[in-house]
Amino acid sequence: MSTETPPEKKPLMENLHACAAIDVSGNKIGIAVLKNSKKTLSFLESDYSLNRLDKVDECVNIIGFLIESYTLNNITFSSRVDDMIVDATEKKMKSKFINQDYTIETQSLKTFTSKKIMDIVSTVLMEKSDADANYMYIDSESSDKNKFPFFSNMIEGINDVCKLTFGCVCCLMINDNKTSSNETLVNNNDTSDFDNTRSNNDINESSIHQTISDMIVVIEHLPISDNNFTMDDDTIFSLQILPQSLTNHQLRNNQKSSVYSLAELLGQKVKTELGKDTLIKWILNPLKNTDIIRSRHDFIEMVLKNYENYEFLCNMINNLPNINRILYNFHEGKISVKNWLNLKLFLTILLDIEIFLKQNKLEVNSYFEGFLEVLESLNLTSFIDSILSFFNSEKSVAEQKIVIEKEFNSELDHFIQTYESLDVLLAEKAEILNNQLEELFNKSFNLAVMYAPQLGFLVSVKKSTYEHYLTDNNLGFSYIFGTKTHVFLKNLMMEDLDNTYNDIYNVISDMEMELTLNFQNEIFKIYNGNLNKCYKYACKIEVLLSFSSICYSNNYKRPIFTLEKNHDNKKVLILNKARHPIYETINESHIPNDYKSWDETINNHKNIAVITGANMSGKTMFMLTIGLNVLLAQIGCFVSCESMELSPVDMILTKINTKESISKLKSNFILDCQQLNKCLKKTTEHSLILIDEFGKGTNVIDGPSLFGSVLFYLIDTSCRAILCTHFHELFSDIVLGKDEVIEKNINFFKTEIVFGETQEFITFLYKIRKGISFRSFGVACAKYCNLNENVVADANVIYDLMVDNEKSKKTKMADLLRFVSNMDENNLNEEYSKYKTKMIDFLKEEF
């Protein structure tokens, strides 16, 4: 590495508390923050999902949190970020940095998305990791200094889960590089400079390399709220939180009551668009704030006391149209009958809800209190009357255009009345013309007078009549246009009508459009804020009512949160008769189980549990049951247990399912290690980690060794962890079975099975009890799955050989130990010679 002194940074960078890069695309936001004084880079683990219908407000809230938490005084936005977000951010910056400098700028989208920039930054990071494995770390005093996996995970997800965030990291590094070296690496209008020459690329890469080395010492994940934590993709997949494609078996056996994801389970009574977004947001961002959790639990408890009443309320909320879209269309000047019909429906339902809430005198609750307060501020009866005085819904539907009620505007009424009476006027004018022509030609004429929008008033006559009688210019008729049978003419009378009535139809249309747009703008200006608040309150209540419905029908119970700290930093996690909330909808005979962190032998809780047992006996299902019930508790729902007590968690992490991909040419074992490494990096003393069969992809010594070392790491971290394994030998007396640390910190559970007359026939009880199982019964499970009989028979023969060999080893070792213990000191040399011979023979045979 070069020893040259890096260029002196500009004063701007020295004065920055922290700078951020932010990009928003669709319903995702990516953020990276650089704290200059601490040389710390923070970024989202994955692009954050926003509410589709409320993304501007949500973005502003997130940015506001970051401004306060990180004292951000420099923010760079991508050019595709909504101006409303940028303007709202500037207001927050002004109020935060009174009489202080701050910077908000917008840069070209290419700065965030250029493949060339991304390739250079990712290459530099990968090379830096290989050259200096210890250069980035969480804690400067930690022995575990390699933090590159954070960047490694990000780089692998550039085209998947963290594309926007990686673009923000690149933007920060390019901007800092430009500031510190005065080199313009990127032209905001054109990134073609990157393609000039190989030497220029080398210089750019080198300068970025130096910049990264100089400005980053610590890398950490970026929290965007003090109240929530975010579920990562692995946990979302493993716990079946979001809907996934059904297998053929699931499709064949699908029942009406069956669900295959937590979102489907909890969202059965959620019908509104914002409600669906809110549900997903709550599930993917569980609460850390126990006050908010308690308020949701209080709401559900209140509903369950009088469920039928609240079911009626839920049905009303379900029918609410999307007011966000209606108001957006009003603001954009879009006029449609559907918007007005939906506004009328929305206000009518709100009024019904207000009446319902007041008449039923419901228990005092923060959700209802806030909702009622906003409802009352709208003065809905008056609001609806004003809508009805303007909008004629029946005629509007029939005519497929906005029809304004009479007496709303006197001038419009006059024009409409005139337009509607034109038939009489036109008939009178036609009669006058026919009489005049009859006197002139002594012949009966059948002329008609008509009105056509934009063309005005016209005389209509048969083409043959026109050609024989009316072509003489002295008659005063001028030809306008014709068809095969008729021609249309103007004369002085028609021109007088045009001057008197103008283009009356278009006058009416223009006036109706102007009145409609003015009314829409007035509604948006006066009611936008409170109508959106009402919709948000209603949708939150809808989600909680859906929670309540599931709790009512599936007999969920309220969990108890224990906030007091136990001695030795032990946390509480107790579930009685816990059920898997998803699986019990599929299989009615699902068997509940207990989990208790408390251990009477040490009179304290143990943070870690290891589950052993036969294949297919329910170990993973039990672990997932615990994880899902913890998640239910943390999002403010009741749980699928008879009772549950827990200390709050700040994160749920999993190493259960490995998502394979042909784009990632790595073995399952490597992917498992990377997934677990991410969990270990992110875990805190309050986290819950679920680990299923880690170490299974390598040999029989390395696998158990790694699993055992992970156990000790988790014990040191003081987090809660539940692990399933088949490494029974690890807990034998000669390995870790007698280890004092293990005994003090780990509870052991095993699954119960019953054998037939021989151990070839096995029955799964799917019950969990304390203890360790020292066999996995894999061959018996294979027979249970109807594996080829010859394969099973051969497996039993090989199994017996391996067991006999193991017994033989133990017998020989026992003989050696007895021989040594009987050695006579008087004949030590002779006995030692015999012992040496026996030991050499034993080692030769075994190794």
Protein Blocks (a to p, Z undefined) as FASTA:
>chain_A
ZZbdcddddfklmmpmbdcddddehjbccdddddfklopacddfbdcdddfklmmmmmmm
mmmmmmmmnopabdcddfkbcfklmmmmmmmmmmmmgoiacddddddfklmmomklmmmm
mmmmmmmmmmmmmlpcfblkbcblblklmmmmmmmmmmmmmmmmmmmmmmmmmmmmmmmn
opafbcfkbcklmmmpmmlmmmmmmmmmmmmmmmpmbdcdddfbfkbccddfklmmmnom
accdddfklmmmpcfklccbfklmmmmmcmbfklmmmmmmmmmmccfblklmmmmmmmmm
mmmmmmmlmmmmmmmmmmpccfklmmmmmmnopacfklmmmmmmmmmmmmmmmmmmmmno
paddfklmmmmmmmmmnommlmmmmmmmmmcfklmmmnopacddehklmklmmmmmmmmm
mmmmmmmmmmmmmmmmmmmnopacdddcdddehklpaddddfklmmmmmmpmklopacfb
dcfkbccdddfklmmmmmmnopmklmmmmmmmmmmmmmmmmmmmmmmmmmmmmmmmmmmm
mmmmmmmmmmmmnopacddddfbdcehhiacdddehiacfklmmmmmkbccddddfbdfk
lopacfbdcdeddehiopmmmmmmmmmmmmmmmnopacddfbdcddddfbdcddfbdcdd
fklccdfklmmmmmmmmmmmmpcfkbccddehihklmcfklmmmmmmmmmmmmmmnopac
ddddfklmlmgmklmmmgmklmmmpccddddddddfblkbccdehiacedddfbeklmmm
mmmnopafklmmmmmmmmmmmmmmmmmmmmmmmmmmmmmmmpcfklmmmmmmmmmmmmmm
mmmmmZZ
